Structure formats: C-alpha cells, structure tokens
Amino acid sequence: MRFRPVSFDRLVEEVADRIDALDAEVAPWPRIAIDGAPPAGPQALADALAGPLRVRGRPVLRVRAGDFLRPASLRFEHGRTDPDAYYDDWLDAGGLLREVLEPLDPGGTGRVLPSLWNPVTDRATRAEYVTLPPGGVVLVDGALLLGRWLPFDFTVHLQQSPAALARHTDDADRWRLPAYQRYDSEVDPQTVADLVVRVEDPRRPAVLE
C-alpha cells in the first residue's frame, strides 16, 4: 500500500479531473460523496471542489449530509451520545436517496432538494427545489456515507488513523469515536471508495495509489 503526498490544491485538481472524466451516459448528473469524519475535513474538500468544477463548465450543487438527519426524537431515542445510534439512526438515508440521488439517475428529472431537516431547530428546512442542468455535479459531504447502498457515481474517503482521529476530535464529540471504529471494521471504506486520501494532518494529504 503506497500513499503519494500531494498539496491540498493539487488534490482538489486531481479529484475535479476524475469527476469531469465520468461517463456522461452512466452519470448524466455526477453524484459525488466526500466521506470522512468531521476532523478529516470532508466539508472543506467538497467546498474547494466547487470552483474548479465550474471552471470545467460543470454547474455544482453542494449538499451536506448534516442537512439530511432524522428528527431528534429518532436520533436521540437512546440518548444524545450513543455511538451506535449515531452510526445507525442519525442519517436519513432514505430522504437523501429520494430527494437528491434518485432524481439524478439516468432518465431522472434533475430536480433536487438541497436540504431537508434543520437539526438545530428540529424542523424541516422548507428549502426550495433546484433543477440541476445535465452535466451538473452534486457534491455531498458527510461522515459514514459508504456502505449504505446509496448510488453515488464517485466516492472519496478521507482516512484518518484512530490515533489521529482521536487527537483531532473535540472533547464534546469523542463519544462518536466508537462509531468511526465500527465503520472502519464493518464497511472498510478504504476498499469501498473510488479514491482514498490519508489525512493524518488535513493540511498534508496523501493519495492512495
């Protein structure tokens, strides 16, 4: 197993090139997952990809998995700091599939809901639907996205060792660490993702060759 160090800017360009090269017949609206625990920086990478993709003539829609959580009554049924509930019950995978991914299937409508649920107010966001032009890219960032049979066309996993993840996780979120360990064991995202990037230090990524 060999990792190739790259700068963050170079990583962004390489990922943008990979996305831009996807077969338009198979992926008329490329659905991209940037998967990783928050300390690994999936939101930062997804945000950084938007500009280079637009330069390549690709309209971009950003979607946060954190805007597709289930209501608090379901997320917190077993308490607010239960790692198994975080793993199994927090993400509304059905809502993400229905409102974002399925409309971008070949032959789909391209009509996407950018957000569904506000976890702070615990209410629907009442966001407006957006119609993504053919060739447009949806960039979804979040944790624990793989292994759920979600039909992404290209997936990037930001990998951190348990020690690095523990080191970069805020004290208030350390209860989530067993969920990430379970994810590594049960899903093995390093073998599932199309591209694996090691981010022991998010400022110094390295791409798995």
N, C-alpha and C positions, 0 to 999 in steps of 0.2 A: 504494500500500500504506500503510494507516494503522493505527497502533497506539494503543490507548486505555489510558493509565495507570490502574491500579487498585491498591488496597491488597491485601495478601495475603488478609485476611479477606473482602474483597468478592469477590475471585477465587474463593475457596472456596465462597461462597454462590451465585455465578453458575454454577459448574460443578455444584454439587449440584442446582440448579434444572434444568439441562439434563438431567442424569441422571434426575431424578424425572419428567421430562416424556416420557421414551421410551415408545413404544407397547408396552403390555404383551403384545399378541398377537405382535408381532415379537420382543420381548425380554422373555420372562417372568422371566428372571433376568439383568438387565443386566450385561454383561461389559465392564468399563471398563479401558482401558490408559492409564496415565500414563507417557509415554515421554520419556526425556531422559537425557543423560549425568549421572553422579552429581553433579557440581558444580551442575547446574541444579536439583537438589532434587526429583526425582520421588517419592522416598520420603516427604519431608515433606508434599508436597501430597496424596498418597494417604492418609497418616495423618490429615491435617487434615480430609479429606472424610468420614471415618467418622462423626464425631459429628453433623454437620448432616444426613447421610442418615438416621441413626437417629431424629433429631428428626422427620423427614418420614415416619416409620413404616417405614423400609426396614432390614431386617436387613443387616449388612455382613460380608463375609469379606475379609480382607486377604491377598494373595498376593504374594510377592516373586519376580520372575524369577530373582533370585540363588539361590533355593532350587530352581531347575529347571535347573541346569547339568549338563553331561555329565561323566563321570568324568575324573579328572586324566590318565589315560593317553590320552584322546582330546583333551582341551583342550590339553595340553602336548606333543603329538606333534611339533610343530615348534618347541619351546622355550616358555618361560614368558612371553616378551614379544614374541610375533609378532602384529602388529595384524591381519593377515588371518585368522589362526586365531581371534582374539578375535571378529572380525566373523562368521565362517562357522561356527565349530565349538564355541563355548562354550555357547550356549543350547541346551538340549534342547527344541526347539520341538515335537517330536512328543510328548514327555512332558507338556508344558504343554497341548497340544491334547487329548490323551487323558484326562488326569486332572482338568483344570479347565474347559476351554472346551466341549468336546463334550457333557459331561453337562448343560450349561446351555442346550443347543439347545432350541428349541420341541419339546415332547414328550419331553425328556430326563428323567433321574432326579433331577437336583439334587444328586447325591452327588459331592462334590468332595474331592480330596486337597490339603490346603493347602501341603504341601511334599514334595519328592521326594528331593533329594540335598543332603547337607551338604558344601560344598566344602572346609571346614576339615579334617574327619575323612576326607573322600573315601569316605563310606559313605551308604547310604540312611538317611533321617531316621526311618523307621518311624512316620511321623505317622499319626494316626487319620483315617479319612474323616469328613467333615462333610456333613450334609444341609442344604442351604440352602433355606429356605421360598420358595414362589413370591413373586416381588416382591423377593427378596433380591438384593443387589448384590455382585459380586466386583470388587475393586479390585486390579489388577495393576500394579505399578510396576517399571521397569527401563529399560535402555538398548537401543537397536537393536531395538525391538519391532515396528516397522512394516515393511511390505514383505515379510512372511513368510507372507501368506495366512492369518493367524490370525483367527478370526471374532469380533473384538471388535464390540460394539454402539455404542461411543462411544470415541473416542480423543483424547487431549490430548497435544500435543507441546510440550515446553519447549525453546525455541530459544535458543541462545547463538551469537554470532559466533565464528569461530575464535580471534580475539584474546582475547575474554572467557573462552572455554573453556580456552585455554592459561594464562591468568592465574589461573584458579581451580582448576586441576588440580594435585594434589600431584606433586612430582618423581618419586615412585615409580610414578606412573600415566601419565606423559607419553608413554610408548610407545604408549598407546591412541589418541592424537590422530589418527594417520592413519586409523584405523578410523572415527572420527566424521566425518572429512572424506570418506571413501568413502561413508558412509551418506548424507550430505547430497547427494553427487553422484549416487549410483545410485538412492536411494529418493526423494529430495526430500521429506522428511517434512512440510515446510511446505504442500505441495499435497495430501498424503495424509490428514493428520489432520483430524478434525472441528473441533478448536479448537487454535489456535496461540497460545502465550503466550511473549512475549520476556522473557528473564530475564538480561539482561546483568549485573544485580545482583539475585539472587534475592529480596532484600528489597523490590524495586521492580518488580513485574511489569507487563507491558503486554499487552493482549489485541489480537490482530489482528482488525480489523473485517471 
